[in-house]
Amino acid sequence: MYTPDIPQIGDKVIILFPDYVSEKAGKVCGREKISEDPMRDRWLIEISSDNFVVSLYSHEFRVVR
């Protein structure tokens, strides 16, 4: 059975979507916490080459560790 990698702080990732940041490398900064919803699956990803942070769902990036 396939179990997706659970991102960890500091993991290196390749962004798949959205188009304006696709194929860029980034680093996981942590899970986004806006509410107490445990099903929320958004992660803060730092894109060092562009010096900014994006909030992405886990299916929008791939962990490359």
PDBQT receptor file of N, H, CA, C and O in Angstrom, charges set to zero:
ATOM      1  N   MET A   1       0.840  -1.190   0.000  1.00  0.00    +0.000 N 
ATOM      2  CA  MET A   1       0.000   0.000   0.000  1.00  0.00    +0.000 C 
ATOM      3  C   MET A   1       0.879   1.245   0.000  1.00  0.00    +0.000 C 
ATOM      4  O   MET A   1       1.851   1.327   0.750  1.00  0.00    +0.000 OA
ATOM      5  N   TYR A   2       0.537   2.200  -0.833  1.00  0.00    +0.000 N 
ATOM      6  H   TYR A   2      -0.253   2.134  -1.443  1.00  0.00    +0.000 HD
ATOM      7  CA  TYR A   2       1.291   3.439  -0.956  1.00  0.00    +0.000 C 
ATOM      8  C   TYR A   2       0.914   4.397   0.158  1.00  0.00    +0.000 C 
ATOM      9  O   TYR A   2      -0.267   4.658   0.388  1.00  0.00    +0.000 OA
ATOM     10  N   THR A   3       1.912   4.919   0.847  1.00  0.00    +0.000 N 
ATOM     11  H   THR A   3       2.872   4.708   0.661  1.00  0.00    +0.000 HD
ATOM     12  CA  THR A   3       1.672   5.968   1.837  1.00  0.00    +0.000 C 
ATOM     13  C   THR A   3       2.561   7.146   1.477  1.00  0.00    +0.000 C 
ATOM     14  O   THR A   3       3.783   7.013   1.426  1.00  0.00    +0.000 OA
ATOM     15  N   PRO A   4       1.960   8.283   1.231  1.00  0.00    +0.000 N 
ATOM     16  CA  PRO A   4       2.758   9.438   0.826  1.00  0.00    +0.000 C 
ATOM     17  C   PRO A   4       3.674   9.901   1.952  1.00  0.00    +0.000 C 
ATOM     18  O   PRO A   4       3.366   9.745   3.133  1.00  0.00    +0.000 OA
ATOM     19  N   ASP A   5       4.799  10.470   1.560  1.00  0.00    +0.000 N 
ATOM     20  H   ASP A   5       5.050  10.597   0.600  1.00  0.00    +0.000 HD
ATOM     21  CA  ASP A   5       5.702  11.040   2.559  1.00  0.00    +0.000 C 
ATOM     22  C   ASP A   5       5.017  12.183   3.283  1.00  0.00    +0.000 C 
ATOM     23  O   ASP A   5       4.365  13.032   2.674  1.00  0.00    +0.000 OA
ATOM     24  N   ILE A   6       5.179  12.184   4.579  1.00  0.00    +0.000 N 
ATOM     25  H   ILE A   6       5.709  11.495   5.074  1.00  0.00    +0.000 HD
ATOM     26  CA  ILE A   6       4.693  13.315   5.356  1.00  0.00    +0.000 C 
ATOM     27  C   ILE A   6       5.849  14.300   5.439  1.00  0.00    +0.000 C 
ATOM     28  O   ILE A   6       6.912  13.964   5.961  1.00  0.00    +0.000 OA
ATOM     29  N   PRO A   7       5.654  15.507   4.932  1.00  0.00    +0.000 N 
ATOM     30  CA  PRO A   7       6.746  16.475   4.945  1.00  0.00    +0.000 C 
ATOM     31  C   PRO A   7       7.218  16.776   6.369  1.00  0.00    +0.000 C 
ATOM     32  O   PRO A   7       6.429  16.800   7.314  1.00  0.00    +0.000 OA
ATOM     33  N   GLN A   8       8.506  17.001   6.492  1.00  0.00    +0.000 N 
ATOM     34  H   GLN A   8       9.147  16.982   5.725  1.00  0.00    +0.000 HD
ATOM     35  CA  GLN A   8       9.117  17.379   7.761  1.00  0.00    +0.000 C 
ATOM     36  C   GLN A   8       9.783  18.735   7.570  1.00  0.00    +0.000 C 
ATOM     37  O   GLN A   8      10.239  19.059   6.474  1.00  0.00    +0.000 OA
ATOM     38  N   ILE A   9       9.838  19.518   8.625  1.00  0.00    +0.000 N 
ATOM     39  H   ILE A   9       9.467  19.254   9.516  1.00  0.00    +0.000 HD
ATOM     40  CA  ILE A   9      10.500  20.820   8.561  1.00  0.00    +0.000 C 
ATOM     41  C   ILE A   9      11.935  20.613   8.094  1.00  0.00    +0.000 C 
ATOM     42  O   ILE A   9      12.656  19.766   8.621  1.00  0.00    +0.000 OA
ATOM     43  N   GLY A  10      12.335  21.392   7.106  1.00  0.00    +0.000 N 
ATOM     44  H   GLY A  10      11.749  22.080   6.677  1.00  0.00    +0.000 HD
ATOM     45  CA  GLY A  10      13.682  21.315   6.558  1.00  0.00    +0.000 C 
ATOM     46  C   GLY A  10      13.804  20.448   5.322  1.00  0.00    +0.000 C 
ATOM     47  O   GLY A  10      14.826  20.500   4.638  1.00  0.00    +0.000 OA
ATOM     48  N   ASP A  11      12.775  19.640   5.011  1.00  0.00    +0.000 N 
ATOM     49  H   ASP A  11      11.945  19.597   5.567  1.00  0.00    +0.000 HD
ATOM     50  CA  ASP A  11      12.821  18.811   3.799  1.00  0.00    +0.000 C 
ATOM     51  C   ASP A  11      12.944  19.679   2.557  1.00  0.00    +0.000 C 
ATOM     52  O   ASP A  11      12.341  20.748   2.466  1.00  0.00    +0.000 OA
ATOM     53  N   LYS A  12      13.727  19.208   1.611  1.00  0.00    +0.000 N 
ATOM     54  H   LYS A  12      14.218  18.339   1.685  1.00  0.00    +0.000 HD
ATOM     55  CA  LYS A  12      13.811  19.876   0.318  1.00  0.00    +0.000 C 
ATOM     56  C   LYS A  12      12.678  19.350  -0.549  1.00  0.00    +0.000 C 
ATOM     57  O   LYS A  12      12.339  18.168  -0.500  1.00  0.00    +0.000 OA
ATOM     58  N   VAL A  13      12.094  20.251  -1.349  1.00  0.00    +0.000 N 
ATOM     59  H   VAL A  13      12.370  21.211  -1.389  1.00  0.00    +0.000 HD
ATOM     60  CA  VAL A  13      10.966  19.885  -2.195  1.00  0.00    +0.000 C 
ATOM     61  C   VAL A  13      11.123  20.489  -3.584  1.00  0.00    +0.000 C 
ATOM     62  O   VAL A  13      11.849  21.462  -3.784  1.00  0.00    +0.000 OA
ATOM     63  N   ILE A  14      10.423  19.885  -4.533  1.00  0.00    +0.000 N 
ATOM     64  H   ILE A  14       9.833  19.094  -4.370  1.00  0.00    +0.000 HD
ATOM     65  CA  ILE A  14      10.256  20.456  -5.871  1.00  0.00    +0.000 C 
ATOM     66  C   ILE A  14       8.774  20.787  -5.999  1.00  0.00    +0.000 C 
ATOM     67  O   ILE A  14       7.911  19.947  -5.744  1.00  0.00    +0.000 OA
ATOM     68  N   ILE A  15       8.496  22.019  -6.397  1.00  0.00    +0.000 N 
ATOM     69  H   ILE A  15       9.197  22.702  -6.605  1.00  0.00    +0.000 HD
ATOM     70  CA  ILE A  15       7.111  22.471  -6.504  1.00  0.00    +0.000 C 
ATOM     71  C   ILE A  15       6.538  22.052  -7.850  1.00  0.00    +0.000 C 
ATOM     72  O   ILE A  15       7.152  22.259  -8.897  1.00  0.00    +0.000 OA
ATOM     73  N   LEU A  16       5.350  21.458  -7.801  1.00  0.00    +0.000 N 
ATOM     74  H   LEU A  16       4.851  21.290  -6.951  1.00  0.00    +0.000 HD
ATOM     75  CA  LEU A  16       4.670  20.993  -9.013  1.00  0.00    +0.000 C 
ATOM     76  C   LEU A  16       3.639  22.000  -9.514  1.00  0.00    +0.000 C 
ATOM     77  O   LEU A  16       3.503  22.192 -10.722  1.00  0.00    +0.000 OA
ATOM     78  N   PHE A  17       2.925  22.631  -8.619  1.00  0.00    +0.000 N 
ATOM     79  H   PHE A  17       3.035  22.475  -7.638  1.00  0.00    +0.000 HD
ATOM     80  CA  PHE A  17       1.870  23.618  -8.913  1.00  0.00    +0.000 C 
ATOM     81  C   PHE A  17       1.915  24.696  -7.858  1.00  0.00    +0.000 C 
ATOM     82  O   PHE A  17       2.423  24.436  -6.767  1.00  0.00    +0.000 OA
ATOM     83  N   PRO A  18       1.428  25.861  -8.106  1.00  0.00    +0.000 N 
ATOM     84  CA  PRO A  18       0.880  26.450  -9.327  1.00  0.00    +0.000 C 
ATOM     85  C   PRO A  18       1.989  26.824 -10.313  1.00  0.00    +0.000 C 
ATOM     86  O   PRO A  18       3.176  26.807  -9.985  1.00  0.00    +0.000 OA
ATOM     87  N   ASP A  19       1.562  27.160 -11.521  1.00  0.00    +0.000 N 
ATOM     88  H   ASP A  19       0.598  27.174 -11.787  1.00  0.00    +0.000 HD
ATOM     89  CA  ASP A  19       2.507  27.406 -12.609  1.00  0.00    +0.000 C 
ATOM     90  C   ASP A  19       3.560  28.459 -12.302  1.00  0.00    +0.000 C 
ATOM     91  O   ASP A  19       4.707  28.321 -12.727  1.00  0.00    +0.000 OA
ATOM     92  N   TYR A  20       3.193  29.508 -11.573  1.00  0.00    +0.000 N 
ATOM     93  H   TYR A  20       2.261  29.619 -11.229  1.00  0.00    +0.000 HD
ATOM     94  CA  TYR A  20       4.152  30.610 -11.380  1.00  0.00    +0.000 C 
ATOM     95  C   TYR A  20       5.339  30.222 -10.500  1.00  0.00    +0.000 C 
ATOM     96  O   TYR A  20       6.323  30.960 -10.449  1.00  0.00    +0.000 OA
ATOM     97  N   VAL A  21       5.273  29.088  -9.810  1.00  0.00    +0.000 N 
ATOM     98  H   VAL A  21       4.473  28.488  -9.852  1.00  0.00    +0.000 HD
ATOM     99  CA  VAL A  21       6.408  28.604  -9.026  1.00  0.00    +0.000 C 
ATOM    100  C   VAL A  21       6.770  27.153  -9.346  1.00  0.00    +0.000 C 
ATOM    101  O   VAL A  21       7.622  26.571  -8.675  1.00  0.00    +0.000 OA
ATOM    102  N   SER A  22       6.138  26.568 -10.352  1.00  0.00    +0.000 N 
ATOM    103  H   SER A  22       5.445  27.042 -10.897  1.00  0.00    +0.000 HD
ATOM    104  CA  SER A  22       6.394  25.157 -10.662  1.00  0.00    +0.000 C 
ATOM    105  C   SER A  22       7.853  24.953 -11.067  1.00  0.00    +0.000 C 
ATOM    106  O   SER A  22       8.476  25.817 -11.684  1.00  0.00    +0.000 OA
ATOM    107  N   GLU A  23       8.372  23.795 -10.702  1.00  0.00    +0.000 N 
ATOM    108  H   GLU A  23       7.866  23.093 -10.200  1.00  0.00    +0.000 HD
ATOM    109  CA  GLU A  23       9.737  23.368 -10.976  1.00  0.00    +0.000 C 
ATOM    110  C   GLU A  23      10.791  24.093 -10.153  1.00  0.00    +0.000 C 
ATOM    111  O   GLU A  23      11.987  23.891 -10.364  1.00  0.00    +0.000 OA
ATOM    112  N   LYS A  24      10.369  24.923  -9.230  1.00  0.00    +0.000 N 
ATOM    113  H   LYS A  24       9.398  25.087  -9.059  1.00  0.00    +0.000 HD
ATOM    114  CA  LYS A  24      11.337  25.590  -8.349  1.00  0.00    +0.000 C 
ATOM    115  C   LYS A  24      11.608  24.694  -7.153  1.00  0.00    +0.000 C 
ATOM    116  O   LYS A  24      10.757  23.904  -6.742  1.00  0.00    +0.000 OA
ATOM    117  N   ALA A  25      12.802  24.829  -6.606  1.00  0.00    +0.000 N 
ATOM    118  H   ALA A  25      13.493  25.470  -6.940  1.00  0.00    +0.000 HD
ATOM    119  CA  ALA A  25      13.166  24.091  -5.400  1.00  0.00    +0.000 C 
ATOM    120  C   ALA A  25      12.813  24.933  -4.187  1.00  0.00    +0.000 C 
ATOM    121  O   ALA A  25      12.860  26.163  -4.219  1.00  0.00    +0.000 OA
ATOM    122  N   GLY A  26      12.458  24.236  -3.123  1.00  0.00    +0.000 N 
ATOM    123  H   GLY A  26      12.419  23.237  -3.097  1.00  0.00    +0.000 HD
ATOM    124  CA  GLY A  26      12.118  24.936  -1.898  1.00  0.00    +0.000 C 
ATOM    125  C   GLY A  26      12.435  24.094  -0.686  1.00  0.00    +0.000 C 
ATOM    126  O   GLY A  26      12.976  22.993  -0.791  1.00  0.00    +0.000 OA
ATOM    127  N   LYS A  27      12.086  24.639   0.481  1.00  0.00    +0.000 N 
ATOM    128  H   LYS A  27      11.647  25.533   0.567  1.00  0.00    +0.000 HD
ATOM    129  CA  LYS A  27      12.327  23.970   1.746  1.00  0.00    +0.000 C 
ATOM    130  C   LYS A  27      11.077  24.111   2.607  1.00  0.00    +0.000 C 
ATOM    131  O   LYS A  27      10.492  25.191   2.684  1.00  0.00    +0.000 OA
ATOM    132  N   VAL A  28      10.668  23.023   3.255  1.00  0.00    +0.000 N 
ATOM    133  H   VAL A  28      11.143  22.146   3.193  1.00  0.00    +0.000 HD
ATOM    134  CA  VAL A  28       9.486  23.042   4.115  1.00  0.00    +0.000 C 
ATOM    135  C   VAL A  28       9.797  23.837   5.377  1.00  0.00    +0.000 C 
ATOM    136  O   VAL A  28      10.753  23.541   6.093  1.00  0.00    +0.000 OA
ATOM    137  N   CYS A  29       8.970  24.856   5.639  1.00  0.00    +0.000 N 
ATOM    138  H   CYS A  29       8.193  25.096   5.058  1.00  0.00    +0.000 HD
ATOM    139  CA  CYS A  29       9.115  25.669   6.852  1.00  0.00    +0.000 C 
ATOM    140  C   CYS A  29       8.204  25.166   7.966  1.00  0.00    +0.000 C 
ATOM    141  O   CYS A  29       8.498  25.371   9.144  1.00  0.00    +0.000 OA
ATOM    142  N   GLY A  30       7.114  24.519   7.611  1.00  0.00    +0.000 N 
ATOM    143  H   GLY A  30       6.875  24.353   6.654  1.00  0.00    +0.000 HD
ATOM    144  CA  GLY A  30       6.187  23.989   8.600  1.00  0.00    +0.000 C 
ATOM    145  C   GLY A  30       4.788  23.882   8.041  1.00  0.00    +0.000 C 
ATOM    146  O   GLY A  30       4.505  24.317   6.925  1.00  0.00    +0.000 OA
ATOM    147  N   ARG A  31       3.918  23.291   8.844  1.00  0.00    +0.000 N 
ATOM    148  H   ARG A  31       4.148  22.938   9.751  1.00  0.00    +0.000 HD
ATOM    149  CA  ARG A  31       2.512  23.155   8.446  1.00  0.00    +0.000 C 
ATOM    150  C   ARG A  31       1.797  24.461   8.740  1.00  0.00    +0.000 C 
ATOM    151  O   ARG A  31       1.989  25.065   9.796  1.00  0.00    +0.000 OA
ATOM    152  N   GLU A  32       0.972  24.889   7.800  1.00  0.00    +0.000 N 
ATOM    153  H   GLU A  32       0.816  24.399   6.942  1.00  0.00    +0.000 HD
ATOM    154  CA  GLU A  32       0.201  26.119   8.013  1.00  0.00    +0.000 C 
ATOM    155  C   GLU A  32      -0.892  25.845   9.039  1.00  0.00    +0.000 C 
ATOM    156  O   GLU A  32      -1.605  24.845   8.958  1.00  0.00    +0.000 OA
ATOM    157  N   LYS A  33      -1.010  26.744   9.996  1.00  0.00    +0.000 N 
ATOM    158  H   LYS A  33      -0.431  27.557  10.061  1.00  0.00    +0.000 HD
ATOM    159  CA  LYS A  33      -2.031  26.572  11.019  1.00  0.00    +0.000 C 
ATOM    160  C   LYS A  33      -2.837  27.859  11.107  1.00  0.00    +0.000 C 
ATOM    161  O   LYS A  33      -2.418  28.832  11.733  1.00  0.00    +0.000 OA
ATOM    162  N   ILE A  34      -4.005  27.843  10.464  1.00  0.00    +0.000 N 
ATOM    163  H   ILE A  34      -4.345  27.052   9.956  1.00  0.00    +0.000 HD
ATOM    164  CA  ILE A  34      -4.891  28.997  10.494  1.00  0.00    +0.000 C 
ATOM    165  C   ILE A  34      -6.046  28.731  11.439  1.00  0.00    +0.000 C 
ATOM    166  O   ILE A  34      -6.537  29.641  12.108  1.00  0.00    +0.000 OA
ATOM    167  N   SER A  35      -6.475  27.481  11.490  1.00  0.00    +0.000 N 
ATOM    168  H   SER A  35      -6.076  26.743  10.947  1.00  0.00    +0.000 HD
ATOM    169  CA  SER A  35      -7.596  27.121  12.351  1.00  0.00    +0.000 C 
ATOM    170  C   SER A  35      -7.254  25.824  13.076  1.00  0.00    +0.000 C 
ATOM    171  O   SER A  35      -6.158  25.286  12.919  1.00  0.00    +0.000 OA
ATOM    172  N   GLU A  36      -8.170  25.343  13.845  1.00  0.00    +0.000 N 
ATOM    173  H   GLU A  36      -9.061  25.780  13.973  1.00  0.00    +0.000 HD
ATOM    174  CA  GLU A  36      -7.973  24.097  14.577  1.00  0.00    +0.000 C 
ATOM    175  C   GLU A  36      -8.364  22.878  13.745  1.00  0.00    +0.000 C 
ATOM    176  O   GLU A  36      -8.486  21.779  14.285  1.00  0.00    +0.000 OA
ATOM    177  N   ASP A  37      -8.558  23.052  12.468  1.00  0.00    +0.000 N 
ATOM    178  H   ASP A  37      -8.460  23.945  12.029  1.00  0.00    +0.000 HD
ATOM    179  CA  ASP A  37      -8.965  21.963  11.578  1.00  0.00    +0.000 C 
ATOM    180  C   ASP A  37      -7.794  21.001  11.352  1.00  0.00    +0.000 C 
ATOM    181  O   ASP A  37      -6.840  21.357  10.661  1.00  0.00    +0.000 OA
ATOM    182  N   PRO A  38      -7.848  19.789  11.920  1.00  0.00    +0.000 N 
ATOM    183  CA  PRO A  38      -6.735  18.850  11.762  1.00  0.00    +0.000 C 
ATOM    184  C   PRO A  38      -6.606  18.292  10.342  1.00  0.00    +0.000 C 
ATOM    185  O   PRO A  38      -5.578  17.710   9.999  1.00  0.00    +0.000 OA
ATOM    186  N   MET A  39      -7.634  18.465   9.521  1.00  0.00    +0.000 N 
ATOM    187  H   MET A  39      -8.470  18.938   9.800  1.00  0.00    +0.000 HD
ATOM    188  CA  MET A  39      -7.597  17.963   8.153  1.00  0.00    +0.000 C 
ATOM    189  C   MET A  39      -6.936  18.953   7.190  1.00  0.00    +0.000 C 
ATOM    190  O   MET A  39      -6.713  18.629   6.023  1.00  0.00    +0.000 OA
ATOM    191  N   ARG A  40      -6.629  20.126   7.664  1.00  0.00    +0.000 N 
ATOM    192  H   ARG A  40      -6.810  20.389   8.612  1.00  0.00    +0.000 HD
ATOM    193  CA  ARG A  40      -5.993  21.132   6.818  1.00  0.00    +0.000 C 
ATOM    194  C   ARG A  40      -4.613  20.618   6.426  1.00  0.00    +0.000 C 
ATOM    195  O   ARG A  40      -3.814  20.253   7.288  1.00  0.00    +0.000 OA
ATOM    196  N   ASP A  41      -4.337  20.592   5.150  1.00  0.00    +0.000 N 
ATOM    197  H   ASP A  41      -4.986  20.889   4.450  1.00  0.00    +0.000 HD
ATOM    198  CA  ASP A  41      -3.107  19.994   4.658  1.00  0.00    +0.000 C 
ATOM    199  C   ASP A  41      -2.308  20.995   3.830  1.00  0.00    +0.000 C 
ATOM    200  O   ASP A  41      -1.898  20.698   2.708  1.00  0.00    +0.000 OA
ATOM    201  N   ARG A  42      -2.092  22.166   4.384  1.00  0.00    +0.000 N 
ATOM    202  H   ARG A  42      -2.425  22.407   5.295  1.00  0.00    +0.000 HD
ATOM    203  CA  ARG A  42      -1.299  23.173   3.676  1.00  0.00    +0.000 C 
ATOM    204  C   ARG A  42       0.031  23.331   4.387  1.00  0.00    +0.000 C 
ATOM    205  O   ARG A  42       0.118  23.262   5.613  1.00  0.00    +0.000 OA
ATOM    206  N   TRP A  43       1.059  23.543   3.587  1.00  0.00    +0.000 N 
ATOM    207  H   TRP A  43       0.988  23.599   2.592  1.00  0.00    +0.000 HD
ATOM    208  CA  TRP A  43       2.417  23.648   4.096  1.00  0.00    +0.000 C 
ATOM    209  C   TRP A  43       3.051  24.947   3.621  1.00  0.00    +0.000 C 
ATOM    210  O   TRP A  43       2.785  25.409   2.511  1.00  0.00    +0.000 OA
ATOM    211  N   LEU A  44       3.888  25.530   4.465  1.00  0.00    +0.000 N 
ATOM    212  H   LEU A  44       4.104  25.155   5.366  1.00  0.00    +0.000 HD
ATOM    213  CA  LEU A  44       4.626  26.732   4.108  1.00  0.00    +0.000 C 
ATOM    214  C   LEU A  44       5.959  26.296   3.509  1.00  0.00    +0.000 C 
ATOM    215  O   LEU A  44       6.747  25.594   4.143  1.00  0.00    +0.000 OA
ATOM    216  N   ILE A  45       6.190  26.730   2.272  1.00  0.00    +0.000 N 
ATOM    217  H   ILE A  45       5.551  27.301   1.757  1.00  0.00    +0.000 HD
ATOM    218  CA  ILE A  45       7.390  26.352   1.532  1.00  0.00    +0.000 C 
ATOM    219  C   ILE A  45       8.176  27.623   1.206  1.00  0.00    +0.000 C 
ATOM    220  O   ILE A  45       7.652  28.554   0.594  1.00  0.00    +0.000 OA
ATOM    221  N   GLU A  46       9.439  27.641   1.625  1.00  0.00    +0.000 N 
ATOM    222  H   GLU A  46       9.865  26.885   2.122  1.00  0.00    +0.000 HD
ATOM    223  CA  GLU A  46      10.319  28.773   1.330  1.00  0.00    +0.000 C 
ATOM    224  C   GLU A  46      11.013  28.513  -0.003  1.00  0.00    +0.000 C 
ATOM    225  O   GLU A  46      11.626  27.466  -0.207  1.00  0.00    +0.000 OA
ATOM    226  N   ILE A  47      10.904  29.479  -0.897  1.00  0.00    +0.000 N 
ATOM    227  H   ILE A  47      10.405  30.330  -0.730  1.00  0.00    +0.000 HD
ATOM    228  CA  ILE A  47      11.585  29.403  -2.189  1.00  0.00    +0.000 C 
ATOM    229  C   ILE A  47      12.778  30.346  -2.099  1.00  0.00    +0.000 C 
ATOM    230  O   ILE A  47      12.644  31.556  -2.281  1.00  0.00    +0.000 OA
ATOM    231  N   SER A  48      13.924  29.788  -1.820  1.00  0.00    +0.000 N 
ATOM    232  H   SER A  48      14.033  28.805  -1.672  1.00  0.00    +0.000 HD
ATOM    233  CA  SER A  48      15.098  30.618  -1.536  1.00  0.00    +0.000 C 
ATOM    234  C   SER A  48      15.584  31.406  -2.744  1.00  0.00    +0.000 C 
ATOM    235  O   SER A  48      16.099  32.514  -2.591  1.00  0.00    +0.000 OA
ATOM    236  N   SER A  49      15.428  30.852  -3.943  1.00  0.00    +0.000 N 
ATOM    237  H   SER A  49      15.010  29.952  -4.067  1.00  0.00    +0.000 HD
ATOM    238  CA  SER A  49      15.900  31.558  -5.135  1.00  0.00    +0.000 C 
ATOM    239  C   SER A  49      15.130  32.853  -5.377  1.00  0.00    +0.000 C 
ATOM    240  O   SER A  49      15.657  33.786  -5.984  1.00  0.00    +0.000 OA
ATOM    241  N   ASP A  50      13.889  32.914  -4.905  1.00  0.00    +0.000 N 
ATOM    242  H   ASP A  50      13.461  32.157  -4.412  1.00  0.00    +0.000 HD
ATOM    243  CA  ASP A  50      13.068  34.108  -5.090  1.00  0.00    +0.000 C 
ATOM    244  C   ASP A  50      12.810  34.844  -3.780  1.00  0.00    +0.000 C 
ATOM    245  O   ASP A  50      12.146  35.880  -3.770  1.00  0.00    +0.000 OA
ATOM    246  N   ASN A  51      13.332  34.314  -2.674  1.00  0.00    +0.000 N 
ATOM    247  H   ASN A  51      13.872  33.473  -2.682  1.00  0.00    +0.000 HD
ATOM    248  CA  ASN A  51      13.229  34.958  -1.365  1.00  0.00    +0.000 C 
ATOM    249  C   ASN A  51      11.784  35.222  -0.937  1.00  0.00    +0.000 C 
ATOM    250  O   ASN A  51      11.456  36.330  -0.512  1.00  0.00    +0.000 OA
ATOM    251  N   PHE A  52      10.917  34.205  -1.047  1.00  0.00    +0.000 N 
ATOM    252  H   PHE A  52      11.183  33.305  -1.392  1.00  0.00    +0.000 HD
ATOM    253  CA  PHE A  52       9.562  34.323  -0.528  1.00  0.00    +0.000 C 
ATOM    254  C   PHE A  52       9.016  32.965  -0.119  1.00  0.00    +0.000 C 
ATOM    255  O   PHE A  52       9.618  31.928  -0.395  1.00  0.00    +0.000 OA
ATOM    256  N   VAL A  53       7.862  32.987   0.546  1.00  0.00    +0.000 N 
ATOM    257  H   VAL A  53       7.373  33.830   0.771  1.00  0.00    +0.000 HD
ATOM    258  CA  VAL A  53       7.229  31.783   1.066  1.00  0.00    +0.000 C 
ATOM    259  C   VAL A  53       5.857  31.637   0.434  1.00  0.00    +0.000 C 
ATOM    260  O   VAL A  53       5.124  32.614   0.278  1.00  0.00    +0.000 OA
ATOM    261  N   VAL A  54       5.514  30.392   0.066  1.00  0.00    +0.000 N 
ATOM    262  H   VAL A  54       6.109  29.599   0.192  1.00  0.00    +0.000 HD
ATOM    263  CA  VAL A  54       4.186  30.103  -0.474  1.00  0.00    +0.000 C 
ATOM    264  C   VAL A  54       3.507  29.059   0.409  1.00  0.00    +0.000 C 
ATOM    265  O   VAL A  54       4.176  28.284   1.092  1.00  0.00    +0.000 OA
ATOM    266  N   SER A  55       2.187  29.045   0.388  1.00  0.00    +0.000 N 
ATOM    267  H   SER A  55       1.644  29.675  -0.167  1.00  0.00    +0.000 HD
ATOM    268  CA  SER A  55       1.397  28.070   1.109  1.00  0.00    +0.000 C 
ATOM    269  C   SER A  55       0.823  27.100   0.086  1.00  0.00    +0.000 C 
ATOM    270  O   SER A  55       0.083  27.502  -0.812  1.00  0.00    +0.000 OA
ATOM    271  N   LEU A  56       1.168  25.810   0.225  1.00  0.00    +0.000 N 
ATOM    272  H   LEU A  56       1.769  25.484   0.954  1.00  0.00    +0.000 HD
ATOM    273  CA  LEU A  56       0.770  24.820  -0.769  1.00  0.00    +0.000 C 
ATOM    274  C   LEU A  56       0.155  23.596  -0.111  1.00  0.00    +0.000 C 
ATOM    275  O   LEU A  56       0.501  23.241   1.016  1.00  0.00    +0.000 OA
ATOM    276  N   TYR A  57      -0.769  22.950  -0.833  1.00  0.00    +0.000 N 
ATOM    277  H   TYR A  57      -1.050  23.238  -1.748  1.00  0.00    +0.000 HD
ATOM    278  CA  TYR A  57      -1.267  21.640  -0.410  1.00  0.00    +0.000 C 
ATOM    279  C   TYR A  57      -0.174  20.606  -0.691  1.00  0.00    +0.000 C 
ATOM    280  O   TYR A  57       0.665  20.816  -1.566  1.00  0.00    +0.000 OA
ATOM    281  N   SER A  58      -0.179  19.513   0.030  1.00  0.00    +0.000 N 
ATOM    282  H   SER A  58      -0.861  19.342   0.742  1.00  0.00    +0.000 HD
ATOM    283  CA  SER A  58       0.886  18.513  -0.119  1.00  0.00    +0.000 C 
ATOM    284  C   SER A  58       0.934  17.895  -1.518  1.00  0.00    +0.000 C 
ATOM    285  O   SER A  58       1.988  17.413  -1.931  1.00  0.00    +0.000 OA
ATOM    286  N   HIS A  59      -0.170  17.898  -2.251  1.00  0.00    +0.000 N 
ATOM    287  H   HIS A  59      -1.026  18.290  -1.916  1.00  0.00    +0.000 HD
ATOM    288  CA  HIS A  59      -0.136  17.344  -3.615  1.00  0.00    +0.000 C 
ATOM    289  C   HIS A  59       0.467  18.328  -4.622  1.00  0.00    +0.000 C 
ATOM    290  O   HIS A  59       0.640  17.986  -5.792  1.00  0.00    +0.000 OA
ATOM    291  N   GLU A  60       0.785  19.543  -4.178  1.00  0.00    +0.000 N 
ATOM    292  H   GLU A  60       0.644  19.821  -3.228  1.00  0.00    +0.000 HD
ATOM    293  CA  GLU A  60       1.342  20.554  -5.077  1.00  0.00    +0.000 C 
ATOM    294  C   GLU A  60       2.869  20.590  -5.055  1.00  0.00    +0.000 C 
ATOM    295  O   GLU A  60       3.483  21.400  -5.750  1.00  0.00    +0.000 OA
ATOM    296  N   PHE A  61       3.480  19.716  -4.258  1.00  0.00    +0.000 N 
ATOM    297  H   PHE A  61       2.982  19.058  -3.694  1.00  0.00    +0.000 HD
ATOM    298  CA  PHE A  61       4.936  19.631  -4.232  1.00  0.00    +0.000 C 
ATOM    299  C   PHE A  61       5.349  18.187  -3.975  1.00  0.00    +0.000 C 
ATOM    300  O   PHE A  61       4.546  17.359  -3.546  1.00  0.00    +0.000 OA
ATOM    301  N   ARG A  62       6.631  17.904  -4.248  1.00  0.00    +0.000 N 
ATOM    302  H   ARG A  62       7.284  18.577  -4.596  1.00  0.00    +0.000 HD
ATOM    303  CA  ARG A  62       7.170  16.564  -4.037  1.00  0.00    +0.000 C 
ATOM    304  C   ARG A  62       8.410  16.669  -3.165  1.00  0.00    +0.000 C 
ATOM    305  O   ARG A  62       9.311  17.458  -3.449  1.00  0.00    +0.000 OA
ATOM    306  N   VAL A  63       8.456  15.870  -2.099  1.00  0.00    +0.000 N 
ATOM    307  H   VAL A  63       7.724  15.228  -1.868  1.00  0.00    +0.000 HD
ATOM    308  CA  VAL A  63       9.609  15.847  -1.207  1.00  0.00    +0.000 C 
ATOM    309  C   VAL A  63      10.750  15.116  -1.890  1.00  0.00    +0.000 C 
ATOM    310  O   VAL A  63      10.567  14.022  -2.424  1.00  0.00    +0.000 OA
ATOM    311  N   VAL A  64      11.943  15.732  -1.871  1.00  0.00    +0.000 N 
ATOM    312  H   VAL A  64      12.092  16.620  -1.437  1.00  0.00    +0.000 HD
ATOM    313  CA  VAL A  64      13.112  15.099  -2.475  1.00  0.00    +0.000 C 
ATOM    314  C   VAL A  64      14.185  14.781  -1.435  1.00  0.00    +0.000 C 
ATOM    315  O   VAL A  64      15.182  14.132  -1.750  1.00  0.00    +0.000 OA
ATOM    316  N   ARG A  65      13.989  15.223  -0.233  1.00  0.00    +0.000 N 
ATOM    317  H   ARG A  65      13.178  15.750   0.023  1.00  0.00    +0.000 HD
ATOM    318  CA  ARG A  65      14.932  14.998   0.892  1.00  0.00    +0.000 C 
ATOM    319  C   ARG A  65      16.327  14.954   0.394  1.00  0.00    +0.000 C 
ATOM    320  O   ARG A  65      17.258  14.775   1.180  1.00  0.00    +0.000 OA
TER     321      ARG A  65
